[in-house]
């Protein structure tokens, strides 16, 4: 399947530890160099790129000269602490060849599950992208234990992709796609070119946790696919064994493409429209109401009143001065802050609050008007 990289505006690439680190010799510098060349290719095509990279523990354990055995929890965390520095430096140097800044972000399960931490992580990543940096994301293995960790970067990558509304998630694997059986062991095994829905039959082909390694970790990859597709993000599984794997992918290399029925923006708006409990209401004047119907964001200048108690990232109602409910959306400021900037120009926010998050109180991508909500519901029927 031949796809142009320019089709996608924001791409998350997941790199497994075995692709990046050799247990005996350490960091595969040639492979990393080719990956960064591919990142440069994507950036020139107009794509924003995020990397979800394993490898810290593998690098750290070699640096600390730990034996090749199952590590104790504290040994894994010590390896991660050492390896994260090495990994960040390696990416910084490799991306620096193309004058890109690398920004390291370490996440735990709670950072993508708890609302406020989720928003903070998303804003940090979005700011790095806006400033032209390449975020390098990994699970924070130095503090995460079994109860609060993902345990695999496939699902973490999918959560990151949905967090930042990525168009595409690329899982670089040791296998060139999803197969109906185990390649090399099952003569009838066939690679899927395209999957539009992860059905129970598809899941059964992945095996179970006991056979995961022999299928290239397909169980967690399908779970990642579910997360991504539900949020409107496309996903692809392809081999990362060879150099310049991303370039090869967009030149038609073997892969399995998972295509959702919706875009990230549509999926997010459907979620917003489906919220039954609103944190409060934003009352707006006629000018702001007209602007919203023209596809504009809601700016503080058009707000006449704020009701309720809500936090940044909550869903609030948008109501006219005559009491007509126009719709709802994810608010960029908490209730107290919203009250302070109501009726003000966007360039006054910083002087009023002492800081600024966004110029818009509700960005148009996070706003659902009643007509849109009805259309989304009808499309789902």
C-alpha positions in Angstrom: 0.0 0.0 0.0 1.6 3.2 -1.2 0.8 6.2 1.0 2.3 9.7 0.9 3.9 11.0 4.1 2.4 14.4 3.4 -1.1 12.9 3.9 -0.4 13.1 7.7 0.3 16.2 9.7 1.2 14.6 13.1 2.9 11.2 13.3 3.9 9.2 16.4 6.6 6.5 15.9 7.1 3.8 18.4 10.6 2.2 18.6 11.1 -1.1 20.4 14.2 -1.7 22.5 15.5 -4.5 20.3 15.6 -2.3 17.3 17.6 0.4 19.0 19.9 -1.5 21.4 22.0 -4.6 21.0 22.4 -6.5 24.3 26.0 -7.2 23.7 27.3 -4.1 21.8 24.8 -1.4 23.1 23.3 1.4 21.1 22.8 0.7 17.4 24.1 4.1 16.3 23.7 3.4 12.6 20.1 2.5 13.0 19.4 5.6 15.1 21.1 7.7 12.5 18.8 6.3 9.8 15.8 6.9 12.0 16.7 10.5 12.4 17.2 10.8 8.7 13.6 9.5 8.3 12.4 12.1 10.9 14.0 14.8 8.8 12.3 13.4 5.7 8.9 13.6 7.5 9.6 17.1 8.8 10.4 18.3 5.2 7.1 16.8 4.1 5.3 19.0 6.6 4.8 16.4 9.4 5.2 16.9 13.1 6.9 13.9 14.6 6.9 12.4 18.1 9.0 9.4 19.1 7.9 6.9 21.7 11.2 5.0 22.4 12.1 2.1 24.5 15.8 1.3 25.2 16.6 3.0 28.5 16.7 -0.1 30.6 18.7 -2.0 28.0 21.2 0.8 27.7 21.4 1.3 31.5 21.9 -2.4 32.4 24.9 -2.6 30.0 26.3 0.6 31.4 26.0 -0.8 34.9 27.4 -4.2 33.8 24.4 -6.1 35.1 24.2 -9.8 34.0 21.8 -10.9 31.2 19.1 -12.2 33.5 15.7 -11.1 34.7 16.3 -8.0 36.7 14.9 -7.3 40.1 12.6 -4.2 40.3 15.2 -2.0 41.9 17.8 -3.1 39.3 15.4 -2.3 36.4 14.8 1.1 37.9 18.5 1.8 38.4 19.1 0.7 34.8 16.3 3.0 33.6 17.8 6.0 35.6 21.2 5.5 34.0 19.8 4.5 30.6 17.5 7.5 30.3 20.4 9.9 30.3 22.2 7.9 27.7 19.1 7.6 25.5 18.3 11.3 25.7 21.9 12.2 24.8 21.9 9.8 21.9 18.7 11.2 20.5 19.8 14.8 21.1 23.1 14.3 19.2 21.5 12.3 16.3 18.7 14.8 15.8 21.1 17.7 16.3 22.7 16.7 13.0 19.6 18.1 11.4 19.4 21.1 13.8 16.4 19.6 15.7 16.0 20.0 19.4 15.0 16.8 21.3 12.7 17.1 24.4 12.4 14.2 26.8 9.1 13.4 28.4 8.7 10.5 30.9 5.2 9.3 31.5 3.4 6.8 33.8 0.0 5.2 33.4 -1.5 7.8 35.7 -0.2 10.7 33.5 -2.5 9.5 30.7 -5.4 8.4 32.9 -5.8 11.2 35.4 -7.4 14.2 33.8 -5.3 17.1 35.1 -2.0 15.3 34.5 -3.2 14.2 31.1 -3.8 17.9 30.1 -0.5 19.0 31.5 1.4 16.3 29.6 -0.6 17.2 26.4 0.2 20.9 26.7 3.9 20.2 27.3 4.1 18.0 24.2 2.1 20.5 22.1 4.4 23.3 23.1 7.5 21.3 22.1 5.9 20.6 18.7 5.0 24.3 18.3 8.6 25.3 19.0 9.8 22.8 16.4 11.3 20.2 18.8 11.0 16.5 18.5 9.5 15.0 21.7 11.1 11.7 22.9 8.7 9.9 25.1 9.2 6.9 27.3 7.5 5.3 30.3 9.0 6.6 33.5 10.5 3.2 34.6 12.6 4.8 37.4 9.4 5.2 39.5 6.7 3.1 37.9 5.8 -0.2 39.5 3.6 -3.0 38.2 0.5 -1.3 39.6 1.0 2.1 37.9 2.8 1.2 34.6 1.9 0.3 31.1 4.5 -2.4 30.8 4.7 -2.0 27.1 5.3 1.0 24.8 2.7 -0.1 22.2 -0.2 1.0 24.4 1.7 3.9 25.7 2.4 5.1 22.1 -1.3 4.7 21.3 -2.3 6.8 24.3 0.2 9.5 23.4 -1.1 9.4 19.8 -4.7 10.0 21.0 -3.5 12.6 23.6 -2.0 14.8 20.8 -4.6 14.0 18.2 -2.0 12.4 15.9 -3.1 11.4 12.4 -0.9 8.3 12.3 0.8 5.9 14.8 3.7 3.8 13.3 4.7 0.7 15.3 8.1 -0.4 14.2 8.3 -4.1 14.9 10.4 -7.2 14.2 7.7 -8.3 11.9 6.3 -6.6 8.7 2.6 -6.5 9.7 -0.2 -8.5 11.2 -0.5 -12.1 10.1 -3.3 -14.7 10.3 -0.8 -17.1 11.8 2.9 -17.3 12.9 5.1 -16.5 9.9 7.6 -19.2 9.3 5.7 -21.8 11.4 2.3 -21.6 9.8 2.5 -22.1 6.0 -1.0 -20.7 5.6 -0.2 -17.5 7.5 -1.1 -14.4 5.4 -0.3 -10.8 6.1 -3.2 -8.4 6.2 -2.7 -5.3 4.1 -5.6 -3.4 5.6 -7.8 -3.7 8.7 -10.8 -1.5 9.2 -12.1 -3.1 12.4 -10.5 -5.3 15.1 -13.0 -8.1 15.4 -12.9 -11.0 17.8 -11.7 -13.1 14.9 -8.7 -10.8 14.3 -8.0 -10.9 18.0 -8.0 -14.7 18.1 -5.3 -14.7 15.4 -2.9 -12.8 17.7 -2.8 -15.7 20.1 -2.5 -15.0 23.8 0.1 -13.6 26.2 1.9 -17.0 26.2 2.6 -16.8 22.4 3.1 -13.1 22.2 6.8 -13.1 21.6 6.4 -15.6 18.7 3.9 -13.3 17.0 6.0 -10.1 17.5 4.0 -8.9 20.4 0.8 -8.7 18.4 -1.5 -8.9 21.4 -0.4 -5.5 22.7 -0.2 -4.1 19.2 -3.9 -4.9 18.6 -4.7 -3.3 22.0 -2.9 -0.3 20.8 -4.8 -0.4 17.5 -8.1 -0.3 19.4 -7.1 2.7 21.4 -5.8 4.5 18.3 -8.8 3.7 16.0 -11.4 4.6 18.6 -9.8 8.1 18.8 -9.7 8.4 15.0 -6.0 7.8 14.6 -4.7 5.5 11.9 -2.1 2.9 12.8 0.4 0.8 10.9 2.6 -2.1 11.8 5.8 -2.5 9.8 9.3 -4.0 10.2 11.9 -1.8 11.7 14.8 -4.2 11.2 16.3 -2.5 8.2 17.7 1.0 8.0 15.4 3.8 7.0 12.3 1.8 7.9 10.0 4.9 7.7 11.2 5.8 4.3 10.7 2.3 3.2 7.1 2.3 4.6 6.1 5.3 2.6 7.8 3.7 -0.5 5.4 0.8 -0.2 7.2 -1.7 2.1 5.2 -4.5 3.6 2.9 -3.4 6.4 -0.6 -3.7 7.9 -2.6 -0.5 7.9 -5.4 0.0 10.5 -7.8 2.7 9.3 -10.5 4.2 11.6 -13.8 5.4 10.3 -13.3 8.9 11.8 -10.7 11.6 12.0 -9.1 12.5 15.4 -11.1 15.8 15.5 -14.4 14.0 14.7 -13.8 11.3 17.3 -13.0 13.9 20.0 -16.1 16.0 19.1 -18.3 12.9 19.4 -16.9 12.3 22.9 -17.5 15.9 23.9 -21.0 15.8 22.5 -21.7 12.6 24.5 -20.9 14.1 27.9 -24.0 14.1 30.1 -22.7 16.2 33.0 -21.3 19.7 32.3 -19.0 21.5 34.7 -20.7 24.9 34.2 -21.7 27.3 31.5 -20.1 30.1 29.4 -22.7 32.8 28.5 -21.8 34.7 25.4 -22.9 37.8 23.5 -24.5 37.9 20.0 -21.2 38.6 18.2 -19.5 35.6 19.8 -22.5 33.4 18.9 -22.3 34.4 15.3 -18.6 33.8 15.2 -19.0 30.3 16.5 -21.5 29.5 13.8 -18.8 30.6 11.3 -16.4 28.0 12.7 -14.4 30.4 15.0 -13.0 29.6 18.4 -14.6 31.2 21.5 -12.5 34.1 22.7 -12.8 35.7 26.2 -14.0 39.0 24.6 -17.3 37.5 23.7 -18.0 36.1 27.2 -20.5 38.0 29.4 -20.8 35.6 32.3 -19.4 32.3 33.7 -21.4 29.9 35.9 -20.5 26.8 37.8 -17.3 25.3 39.1 -15.0 23.6 36.6 -11.3 23.0 35.9 -9.3 23.4 32.8 -10.1 20.6 30.4 -13.7 20.0 31.7 -16.7 20.1 29.3 -18.8 23.2 29.7 -22.0 24.5 28.1 -22.0 27.5 25.7 -25.2 29.6 26.1 -26.5 32.8 24.6 -27.7 35.7 26.7 -31.2 34.7 25.8 -30.6 31.3 27.4 -30.3 29.3 24.1 -27.8 26.5 24.5 -25.5 26.6 21.5 -23.4 23.6 22.3 -20.5 22.6 24.6 -16.7 22.3 24.6 -13.5 21.6 26.4 -12.5 24.8 28.3 -8.9 26.0 28.3 -9.2 27.8 31.7 -10.7 26.9 35.1 -13.8 28.7 36.3 -12.1 31.3 38.4 -9.6 32.2 35.6 -12.5 32.3 33.1 -14.4 34.8 35.2 -11.3 37.0 35.5 -10.7 37.2 31.7 -14.4 37.3 30.7 -15.0 40.2 28.3 -11.2 40.9 27.9 -9.1 40.8 24.8 -6.9 37.8 24.3 -3.7 39.9 24.5 -4.8 41.0 28.0 -4.8 37.4 29.5 -1.2 37.4 30.6 -1.4 40.7 32.4 -4.6 39.7 34.2 -3.7 36.1 35.2 0.1 36.4 35.3 0.3 33.7 32.7 -1.3 32.6 29.5 -2.4 29.2 28.2 -4.4 29.8 25.1 -5.8 32.8 23.4 -9.2 31.0 23.0 -11.4 30.1 26.0 -12.6 27.1 23.9 -10.8 26.2 20.7 -12.9 25.4 17.7 -11.5 21.8 17.6 -12.8 21.3 21.1 -16.2 22.9 20.5 -19.4 21.1 19.4 -22.4 23.1 18.4 -25.9 21.6 18.6 -26.1 21.2 14.8 -22.8 19.3 14.8 -23.9 17.1 17.7 -27.0 16.1 15.8 -25.0 15.4 12.7 -22.5 13.2 14.6 -25.4 11.3 16.2 -27.1 10.8 12.8 -23.8 9.6 11.3 -23.5 7.1 14.1 -27.1 5.8 13.6 
